[in-house]
């Protein structure tokens, strides 16, 4: 079931602004449990990898050709690698919290900038995936929303620790998530005028590459850093199973 661009934009916005959930956690009493975070991040990675290979890359192959779709797929991976290389960012579990306030504030702002830039291609992925198939778009949006929660936490916690201001912590976390609907807006402006079936197939294959890179480079390592020995892989398997089952039901 295809969706219109307004629905795609709203889904992308909802996924992006889930950073505010992380912000609320960051300014509340305590962090979520490590087993919970490890499982949910693993779950998100499983969803994104399965939908990338089974649905998005396959759609690209069917719309263009095996060779063209895979060129687009690897181009998507390289694009994300370039963004990650030039603008790295960390999750809250990877940070040192025994820093001075000025250093914590700087850390929070740099993480907000890094996450904001990283979220641009994620916004494009959700937007384009929703245009192709509403159900796929919802699955991508949920997966991205899950992994945006610790990103929001990564921004809010050091800023709150540095300033004592819940308002500032929430604002910067919110701002880091806004880049996802911005990415959707850029996708709409740039892609919609050229959105033939063949071009959409290339874009979907590229989005698959971006999502696989996000999962391998960010979600799986973050899940391992949060989770106990087996919770990340259990979340990963369960995420794949749920995504596979939902795709089967929607056929």
N, C-alpha and C positions, 0 to 999 in steps of 0.2 A: 504494500500500500504506500503510494507516494504521498509526500506532504508538501504543502506550499511553503514559500520562503519565510512567511511570518511564523508558522509553527516551528520551523527549523531554527529561526532566530531566538524564539522564546525558550526552546529546549537548551540551546547553547548558553543563553543567559543564566538559566537555572543551574546548569552544570558549573559554570564559571563562578557564580556567587556562592557556591557551597563552601568557598574559602571562609565565608563568614561563620559557618558552623565551627570550623577550626578556631576562628578568632574567639568565639564564645567559650570554647573549651579552654583556650589559652588564658582568658581573663577570669576563668572560674576557679573553683577550689583546687582541682587537680587534673593531671593529664589522664587520658584514657589508658586502660591497661595495655601492656605490651603485647599480650597474646591476642587481644582484640585487634590492635593495629596491624600486627603481623598477618593475621588471617584476612582482614578486609583488604589490605594492600595486595596480598597474594590473589585474593578473589578478583580484584580489579584487573590485575595483570592477566589472569586466565581468561576473563571475558574479552579483553582487548585483543589478545593474541589469537584466540579462536575466531572471533568475528573478522579479524584482518585476513587470515588465511582462507577461511571457509566461505566468507561472504564477499568482502571488498575486493581482494585480489582476484577471486574467481569472476566477479562481475567485470573487472577490468579485462581479464583474458577473453571473456565472452564478447565484450563490446569492441575490442581491438584485436590483439593477437597475443600469443604467449610471450613473444619476445618484447613487444612494446609495453605490455603490462609490467613485466619484470624490470625493464629499464626504469619505468615510472616508480615502481616499488623501491628499488635501490636508491633512486634519486630522492625519494621521501626520507629514507634512512639517513642519507648523507646530509640532507637539509637539517634534520634534527641534530645530527652530530655537530654540524657547524654552529648551530645556535648554542648547544650545550658546551662546546669547546670555548667559544668566545664569551659566553655569559653563564658560567656555572652557578649552581645554587645548592643549598643543603637543606635537609630536613632537620626538624628540631632535635631528633635523637642523635644527630651527628655534631651538634654544637656544644661548645664549652660554656657552661652557664656561670662559671666563676670569674667573670670578667667585670671590669668597671662599667658604670652606667653609660658613659660616652661610647665605649666599645660595643656594648650591647645594642645601643640605638643604631650605630652604624651597621652592625650585623643585620638587624631587622630590616633596615631600609635597603641594604644591598640584596638581601634575600627577596624582598618585595619586588625589586627591579628585575632580578633574575627570574622569579616565578612569573611575573607579568609578561616578560618576553617569551618564556617557554610556553605560556598559555595561548599565545597567538595561533600557532599551528594546531593546538588542541581545539580551539574554537572553530577553525576551518574544518577540522575532521568531523566534529559533531554536526556542523551545518550541512556539509556535503553528504555525509552519511544519512542524515534525515531526509534530504531531498531525494535520495535514491530509494529509501524504504523507511517508513515511519518506525517500524519495529526495530530495525537496525539502529536508527538514530537514537531511540530511547535507550537501547542497550549501551551504546557508546556514551550517551549522556550520563547514565547511572555510573558506569565504570569511571569516567573522568571525575564525576562529582565525588565519588568515594576517595579518589586519590588527591583531590583538591582539599579535603578536610585537613590532613596533616600539613599541607602547604600553608593553609591559613594559620594553622597553629605555629608553624615555623616563623611566620612573620609577626604574629601578635605577641607571642611569649617574650621574646627579647625586648621588644618595644615597651611592653607593659612593665617588664622588670626594670627597664632604664628610666621610664618617665613616671610610672605609677598612674598613668592615665589610661583608663579603659577606652575612652573615646578615641584617642590617637591610635591605640593598638587595633581597635576595630576598623577605623578608617583606612589604615594602610593595608590591612588584610583584605578589606573590601576592594580597595583600588587594585590590588594584585589580581583579583578575580575578574575585574571589569574587562581585562584584555581579551578574555574569551569571546564575549559578544562583539568586541572590536574586531577580532579575527573573523567572526562570522560576517560582520559588515563588509570587511575587505573582500572576503570570498564572494559575497553577493555582488559587490560593485565590479569585481574583476572577472568572475567566472560566469555569472548568469547570462550576460550577453552572448557568450560563446558556448553555452551548455548543450551541445549536440550529444547524442548517445556515445559517440566515439570519444569525445573530449571528456565527458563525465566518467567514462571507463578509465581513462588515463588518470584523472584526478583521484578516483576511488583507489586505484592501485597505489598512487603516491601517498594517499592518506593511510593506507594499510602499512606502508613502510614507516611512516611517522609513528603510528601507534605501536608497532612492534619495537621500534627503537625506544620509545617512552617506557614500554613495559620492561625491556631488558636492561636499559641503562638506569632507570629510576625506580620503578615500582618493585622489581624483584630485590635489588640491593636494599631498598628501604624496608621492605617486608622482613628481610633477614636481620636487619639491624634492630627492628622492633621485636620480632617474634621469637618465641622459644624454638627449640630444635625442629619441630615438625609442623607447627601451625602455618607458616607461610606456604609450604607445598600443599598442605591440605586445603587451604584457601584457594590456591591456584587451580587444583584439580576440581574443586567444587564449582569455582567460577566457570571453568570450561564446560563442565557437565550441565550447569544451568543454562549457559548460552547455547550449547548444542541442542538441549531439549526444547528451548524456546524457538530456535530456528526450525526444528523438526515440526513443532506444533503449528507454526505459521506458514508452512509450505502449502 
